[in-house]
Amino acid sequence: MSRALWMLWVLGTIISLSREGALDQASSLSCDITGVCDGSSRSLNSIPSGLTAAVKSLDLSNNKITHVSRSDLHGCVNLKALKLGSNGISTIEEDSFFSLGSLEHLDLSYNQLSNLFSSWFRPLSSLKFLNLLGNPYKTLGETSLFSHLTNLRILKAGNIYTFAEIRERDFSGLTFLEELEIDASHLKKYEPKSLKSIQNISHLILRMKQPVLLPEIFVDILSSLEYLELRDTHLNTFRFSEVSINDTNSLIKKLTFTNVEITDESFNEVVKILNYVSRSLEVEFNDCTLNGIGDFDISIMDKAKQLGNIETLTIRRLRIPYFYSFYDLSSIYSLTGRVKRITIENSKVFLVPCSLSQHLKSLEYLDLSGNLMVEEYLGNSACEHAWPFLQTLILRQNHLKSLEKTAETLLTLKNLTNLDISKNGFHPMPETCQWPAKLKYLNLSSARIDHLTHCVPQTLETLDISNNNLNSFSLILPQLKELYISRNKLKTLPDASFLPMLLVMNINRNTINTFSKEQLDSFKKLKTLEAGGNNFICSCEFLSFTQEQDSLSQMLIDWPENYRCDSPSYVRGQRVQDTRLSVSECHRVALVSAVCCVLFLLILLTGVLCHHFHGLWYMKMMWAWLQAKRKPKKAPHRDICYDAFVSYSERDSYWVENLMVQELEHFDPPFKLCLHKRDFIPGKWIIDNIIDSIEKSHKSIFVLSENFVKSEWCKYELDFSHFRLFDENNDAAILILLEPIEKKAIPQRFCKLRKIMNTKTYLEWPTDEVQQQGFWLNLRAAIKS
């Protein structure tokens, strides 16, 4: 019983470990919701288990997988792409791809497959792409590998070291291929008609170090191939003997030689191939080396003139080690008569001989980019009767320096309409220039131009002045339809009145801060504008215009991604379309108006309240109080000049001056009174006179009446007493009630006066003459106290 339990535990542990391994393998894949799984470059030793029908694409390239079993991909019934390149796969079991009937793309390149078997590919009826490059097999299997791959369109096979033989049955079953790449670097045997079985090949890429078998291959593909590309071949010993071809209806349209070495003699042999091309041909040389001096066989060239028809010639990065011993190219003049397009890039060309230019009678397009052309030699190249039908000339990135001389040199090209002289150093630009009369397109980009002049021709329909140092654009170009002025220092859009026919403008990556609807509307015919990458100030007006114009996205082809705010700083980097500013920034005028209205209402309300609650009085009193605070609260005894300061209304002056003054100042001993009419110092501020007089008086007599309450100056005198004398809690104030006064008539602000009148005795002026003597007696006693 215990033994059975132990066996059960061991079995469970094994199952658990296997599950954990499966999970670890599966976790090494990253899959999206569409079923595309990436497991490349993850040091996998085997294909992860647990793959299901949900997987549509599986990339396991650049791992350490060595074996593919029949169960690895059994569940991937919907798999369309399988990439197993750059592993170490040496064996694939026979039915490994049995369930992959939907597979369209299979990459088994750069593994260790030394033998190929047709059984692998038999179930792959939907396969369109198959890459078998870089495996160490010698042949393409013992039987035809591809006979069941009727939908195959792209096939890559062979390797750089061991692939040695192409047999007749290798490609049987294939009728049409868009691209066939064969790495036959060390091919030793080619059975005739091996490639002829493929009825149509759009593009054949053939790597062959030695060209010995090339003529036989060429014969087989002549009637079925459209584009032949020969790579990494040494044609120094190439010999192309005359062959008998029954079907002269060649389909070849293009020949490309990449990284090929050639001599004068082998060039003659290559030209012989043109005898078998019956239609217009494009010839291209990339990174090739000519180990010769141009000593070509004129008889072969003349024969090719009759049978060949080269229309397009492209030469890139051509190396000629013996260039300074090179002939004058007169031997190939016969080949140039029908050429319409020539491109010679980065090949150190500094001169096209005048005689050669004159023989290029059909030339319409000439590209000499990245060479060593200067104005003096350009004049020799564009001599009289040179390139009579040339329409497009590209001299990008040469050594041209004078725009005036360049323009004058090209006056011989009567049909020139397109000129690209970008990436030269035209500084400064002259004021005027003479250009070919038909010039419509001019490219002056990256030419270190800092200002434009009338040297720019008025006939232009397209002008490219990108990547210069322009601060403004003020040229009048009445026929211009397209303007490319990106990567400069412009701060505003050009004036639309200068460009009435403009349809397309690219002004991105300048220093433009903003543009308005009015500016865009001024370009009446503008259809396309590219203005992204500028330093936009995201003001409320700019945001309102760009965000509310639905039609703007149709004109701005790079909207909204390339339109980002540069300021204000807190929205820097945000897309203009997504930026929102605060209400205070976008409605500043309305906000200021509202604030002003509120302030005005507050001021008005404050004025009303001040008037109602005597606020002005409090302000005056505060000022008087502050003035009084600067002086001692009580004057020293020696500074007392008067027995009493008399505060009264001007309308009560008769009683004061004729009765009070007579009774007090003519008494024995006399009292000295301070009256404002008599004793105030002229020219001194009246407030200071009041304060000084009260402070220099022993007592202050207030003659209260209806007139007193209404008097402004009496209020000041009483006000100061309110702040100064009453606050000292003394009896310096003497109140005389000249006539009965309702307490309601006394202002509420004189609260302390009202309180004193309620708590202290005051003198009332009697109307009865008998009682008046007692009044004066009491008054004298109050003054003396």
URJOMO-V401286 format. One record per backbone hydrogen bond with DSSP energy under -1.0 kcal/mol. NH is the residue of the N-H (numbers start at 1). CO is the residue of the C=O. If there is no record, write none. Layout:
BEGIN
nh = [NH NH]
co = [CO CO]
END
This chain:
BEGIN
nh = [5 6 7 8 9 10 11 12 13 14 15 16 17 18 19 20 21 22 23 24 25 26 27 28 29 30 32 35 37 38 39 41 55 56 57 58 59 60 62 64 68 76 77 79 80 81 82 83 84 86 88 90 91 93 96 98 100 103 104 105 106 107 108 110 112 120 122 124 125 127 128 129 130 131 132 134 141 149 150 152 153 154 155 156 157 159 164 165 166 170 172 174 177 178 179 180 181 182 183 184 184 187 188 189 191 194 198 200 201 202 204 205 206 207 208 209 214 217 218 219 220 221 222 224 225 226 228 229 230 231 232 234 235 238 250 251 253 254 255 256 257 258 259 261 262 267 268 269 270 271 272 273 274 275 276 277 281 282 283 284 285 286 287 289 290 291 292 296 301 302 303 304 305 306 307 308 311 312 313 314 315 316 317 319 323 325 326 327 332 335 336 340 341 342 343 344 345 346 357 358 359 361 364 365 366 367 368 370 372 378 379 381 382 386 387 390 391 392 393 394 395 397 399 406 407 408 409 410 411 413 414 416 417 418 419 420 421 423 425 427 439 440 441 442 443 444 446 456 461 462 463 464 465 467 469 477 480 481 482 483 484 485 487 489 498 499 502 503 504 505 506 507 509 511 513 520 521 522 523 524 527 528 529 530 533 536 537 538 539 543 544 545 546 547 548 550 552 556 557 557 559 562 563 565 566 567 571 572 573 574 576 586 587 591 592 593 594 595 596 597 598 599 600 601 602 603 604 605 606 607 608 609 610 611 612 613 615 618 619 620 621 622 623 624 625 626 627 628 629 631 639 640 641 642 643 644 645 646 647 652 653 656 657 658 659 660 661 663 664 665 671 674 679 684 689 690 691 692 693 694 695 696 697 698 700 701 702 703 704 704 709 710 715 716 717 718 719 720 721 722 723 724 726 729 734 736 737 738 738 745 750 751 754 755 756 757 758 759 760 763 765 775 776 777 778 779 780 781 782 783 784 785]
co = [1 2 3 4 5 6 7 8 9 10 11 12 13 14 15 16 17 18 19 20 21 22 23 25 26 38 36 32 57 30 59 61 52 35 35 81 37 83 85 44 91 73 75 76 56 56 105 58 107 109 65 66 66 68 93 95 97 100 80 80 129 82 131 133 89 117 118 121 123 124 104 104 154 106 156 158 139 146 148 149 128 128 179 130 181 183 138 138 189 167 169 171 200 153 153 203 155 205 157 182 207 184 164 164 166 191 195 175 224 177 227 180 229 182 231 185 211 213 214 215 216 217 218 221 221 201 254 204 256 206 258 209 261 235 248 222 226 226 282 228 284 230 286 233 289 263 264 265 266 267 268 270 271 272 273 274 309 253 312 255 314 257 316 260 319 262 290 294 297 298 299 300 301 302 303 304 281 281 341 283 343 285 345 288 320 322 323 293 329 332 333 311 311 365 313 367 315 369 353 354 355 359 340 340 392 342 394 396 349 374 375 377 378 383 357 387 364 364 418 366 420 422 373 402 403 404 405 406 408 410 412 413 391 391 441 393 443 445 400 425 436 417 417 462 419 464 466 453 440 440 482 442 484 486 449 498 477 461 461 504 463 506 508 470 495 496 499 481 481 528 483 530 532 490 491 516 517 518 520 522 503 503 555 505 562 534 513 567 537 539 540 541 542 543 544 548 549 552 529 555 556 558 560 574 536 536 568 569 565 571 563 582 583 587 588 589 590 591 592 593 594 595 596 597 598 599 600 601 602 603 604 605 606 607 608 609 610 614 615 616 617 618 619 620 621 622 623 624 625 628 636 637 696 696 672 672 699 674 701 649 650 652 653 654 655 655 656 659 660 661 664 644 675 681 685 686 687 688 689 690 691 692 694 642 732 645 734 647 702 736 705 706 711 712 713 714 715 716 717 718 719 720 721 726 700 702 763 704 736 742 747 749 750 751 752 753 754 755 756 735 737 771 772 773 774 775 776 777 778 779 780 781]
END
